Structure formats: C-alpha cells, structure tokens
Amino acid sequence: MSLKKWFAEKWVNIGKKKDGSFAPCGRPKAKLSSKGYPKCVPLAKAASMSPSEIKSAVTRKRAKKQGIKGKPTMVKTYAPSRSKPSR
C-alpha cells in the first residue's frame, strides 16, 4: 500500500459510535486522565470487523499504558491467534 493511499483513507474510531456510525478518529479535547483512548482503523476495515473483534481491539488498546514520553501506544487490531501446542 502506498503512503498516499494510506493518507487518503477515511479513519474512524471503532471505540465510539456517533449517530449509529463510527466517530471520526482522534480526540481533540481530551484530558490526560481520561480513559477513552481512540482505537483508529480505516473505515473499510471497521466495516468488516465483527462486534466481538471490535470489542477485543478496543479493550486491548485501553488496557495498555498510553502516551509514554508523548508517543502514541500501538496495539494490533486483531488479537494474535492462540494455536494448540504440538506434541
């Protein structure tokens, strides 16, 4: 994927819905102590995710310590799959 295409995508916050659809990405008036950290993904990916996948991604994002030294905290959108141990 080219960087130009990445910037052109519409990014939404899957942790918050506004009027039945996903809210735009970001949180311009957030307090440092707030826990509503946005989990942003492209709209196309958000539309293809199930409600349980969305809940899992948002929960993992909010569980991480946020904003260490002013840097955003990244978490994978999909949880790593747990494979059965081989014998």
N, C-alpha and C positions, 0 to 999 in steps of 0.2 A: 504494500500500500504506500502510495506516495504521501509525503508530508502535506502537500497541497490538498489532497482528498481528505486527509485526516482533519485538517482545519475547517474544511467545508461542511463536514458532518454536523448535524444538529445534536448537541449533547444535552442529556436530561439527567435529573437527579431521581434515581429509582427509589430513594428512601422517602420521597414526599410526592403526594399527588395533589394537584390543584384542579378543581372543577372536573374531576374524573379522568384527567390525563396527567402525565408526568410533568413535574415542575421543571423549569429551566435549571441548568446546572449552576452551582455557586451559592454563596450565602453572603451577600454584601454587608448586612448589618448584624453580624454575629458577634456575640460576646465571647471572650476567651474561655469562659467557664461553661458554655453551652455544650450539650452532648449531641446535637442534631447534625453530626458531620455528614456532608453530602457524599453519596456514592454515585459518581457520574459515569455514564456509559453512552455510546451513540444510541439514538432513538431506534434504529433498526435492531440492535442487539437487545434493547429493553423490551421491544415488542415480541421478540422470540423467546424471552425468558418466562418460565412458569412462576406462579406466585411463591412457591417454596424456594426456588432458586434466587428470586429477588430478596426474600426474607433472609436467606443464608448469607448472601453477599453484603447486605446492609448490616447485619449483626456482626459479621467478621470485621467490617470496616470500623464500626463504632467501638468494638472491643479493643482495638489497637490504641496505643498511646499516640496522640495526634500532635502534629506540628513540632517535632523535635528540632530545635535550632532554626525555626522558621521554614522548614522543609515539609512539604505535604507527605502524608503517610499513604503508601500504596498497598493495596491488597488485591489478590486475584479475584476476578469476577466470579469464576466458578471454583468451587472447593476442589482440592485435589482428591481424586478418587482413591478409595481405600481398596487395595487389592488383597485377595486372600493369600496368606503365606504359602509358598510352595513347599512341598515335602519331598 
